[in-house]
Amino acid sequence: MSLVALSELLGATVRDASGTVRGRVREVAVAPQEHPTAVAFLIVKTPDGERMLPSSSLKSCGLTIRATDEVGGWDKYTPSDGLLLLKRDLLDQQIIDVHGRKVVRVNDVELDATPVNGHINLSVIAVDVGARGAIRRLTQGVVPAFTMRTLLERIPPRVIPWAYVDLLETDPARRVKLKIVYEGLSKLHPADIADIVEDLAPAEREAVFETIDEGVAAEALEELDPKVQVSIVESLDSDRAADIVQEMDPDAAADLLEKLAEDRSGQILSEMQPEERNEVSQLLEFGKRTAAGRMTTEYVSVPDGGTVDDAIEALRQFEGSREAVATVYLYSISYKITGAVPLVKIAISPPSTPLLDLREEAITCLPDTPDDEVAGLFDKYNLVTLGVVDQDQRLAGIITADDVITMLRHAD
Amino acid sequence: MAGLRSFLKSWKARVVLVLAVIGPGFITANVDNDAGGIFTYSQAGAQFGYTLLWTMIPITIALIVVQEMSARLGAVTGKGLSDLIREEFGFRVTFFLMLTLVVINFGNVVGEFAGVASSLGLFGWSKYYVVPVCAFLVWILVVRGTYASIEKIFLTASAFYVCYIVAGVLAHPDWKAAAFATVTRPEAAGIRNYGYLYTVIGLVGTTIAPWMQFYLQASIVEKGITAKQYRASRWDVIIGCIFTDVVAWFIIVACAATLYATGRHDIGRDGADAALALRPLVGEYAYLLFAGGLFNASIFAASILPISTAYAVCEGLGFESGLDKKFHEAPVFYWLYTVLIVVGAGVLLVPRLPLVYVTVLSQVVNGIVLPFVLIFMLLLTNDRELMGEHTNSRLFNIIAWTTVVVVISMTVLMLFFHK
């Protein structure tokens, strides 16, 4: 096997079986549906148009390319959607390095040329993002190819194996879409996805959010700057936007929808599931810089007559955010809040312990409590969660410490 | 591109209020009247009186067209200029363009520190202290991210530019002659005169500086302006350009009415000479305003130029960039940024360095390089695959290509008549 760089292939002269020069390589095409790494054919620019030289007809693949058959056997090239063209789609473009969790620019592409049954098997193995590819492309045609090869071997390569690459592909109509060959991006932590997304242009961001799983998309969206959130949600169609928004934390979803134009947020709301829609629209009605605007309506509460076992069961059933489970709230028959039990106490008590034995006073505030007072309560009582109650002392929602940190950081 | 985006984001988040009223176009316009601009306009007025005022109208038209192209490229593609050049023209072209950009921007950084040195020199402070101190301040402010809060001050202090208009009025120019000179056809003899061509190219280079196109496009992308919202931004750009050139016109007029009229045709080794010469002619306060405006303009541009160069280069060539990265994670980015400031300021410490000469020279080099940057911008803005329905209009193409041809011809003529 031997390594060939894409930049060496491009522009190389092509000789057919008769040994006559027939043209130069213009593009290298991969057909991902057929094989994710194998080169399907080379596009050769010949005096009478562009022709496809299938890799099964490659006899040798070096500075000159030799084919096993005559030029007549190469079909005319017609552009097609499903193809990955290495020069157009990869060279000089930004790709997502799933392993390094960042966006990088492609300097060159490394291909492997292995002789099999009398022809050459060409396949993509890695993407060069380092100095080796850069210098090769800089010196090409100026420094003799052989000298260059020996010289370049001394430069340590910086490559990303093809398996760790996700690329943003542009189709002929210039619409960007994420081409997830190995679904690497979806497996990343949402915070990493958010970092990657921030490095992309708007159209590319849209492509990412159209492709990845809604749950992951929702979490990644929450990690982004509010301004970026808005521009992404505006670019998605309302159906897809609703799918993602309803997976978000209700308070984050409300914050986001509030920033959108009214008809747009209304449209998204109307396409959400009824349950999520109710929660979010409730939050939207509250003032933004008050406890009501900060709270989430997903919390854990059990009747105060219950035991630790009941509380654990309630925790099992709970589908909200992890921050919200830090406290289990207790309510009376009339649904008034009567106390709170920290998760720690539940974890270390026998299942049959009555919750009233573990009860602590529940610190609460009213929905119209302004932000600074909310922060004050957290500070004063060292809270992890703060209950928000209505006039009748019924729990409307809770504020979690991470919301307060966010609130303080954006206070100015 | 993203790196510059997040850099701009961190400080721009805090100037949201200011930005609600004035946009990237206006800020770029303010940074445009930097030390290089002020020296070049002053020199033009001192050396040629009103005779170069005719350049202002064509330069303004070209400036509007070019800046509008940058802004539109940013809004439609969501990418920076160096990213687009890399993606559309490949590695080699980008490499040499970035190399050129580093060299000319280095010249501009030297010019900015020359502005710092001469403005503070007016207060009797030696450049051997003020330049290193200011260079260090700029470096640390940007790296530490505290630049954000300072930005507001610079922007507010940009109101100082009005002082050039005041100085222009106080200089009691011959308004009729100045207005007439602005709209008359230039004399044909100029194209055989080396000094004349040199100054005209300098005027073009300082007003339509190549680095501003990279900076403006990045700002548009950072602000998240899309093709849909672009209409409003277009006006921001146009008004910014006109403001820039009105200020420029008054600087030329002020120096023409005072320095040229009294026979001081060279503002000399030190830009402060210009202000000092203005002192008896326009009074104590105008001269202090002149110095204050020059200092603000210089330090404002000195804070933006090196970092924006580092971002453009690293993003075009694919090096790690961003102030959120640690030094060892983005070594090229930090080194480039640091070297531009340290060496740029270091040059100023050379004894008896002719500050104005060096600064104006850097603007002439800007002018020589401009057509090449413009050609790339023209190819990009006419690429239908990239721009869709937002490609250049025929009128824009005519104006921009004319600019390219005229500036290249002037450069060739200048070299031809060089003694």
Interface residues (C-beta under 8 A of the other chain):
Chain A: L91 D92 Q93 Q94 V103 V104 R105 V106 N107 V129 A134 R137 L138 Q140 R174 E198 D199 L200 A201 P202 A203 E204 D225 K227 V228 S231 D412
Chain B: M1 A2 G3 R5 S6 K9 R14 T77 G78 K79 D83 R86 E87 G90 F91 R92 T94 F95 V221 G224 T226 L317 G318 E385 L386 G388
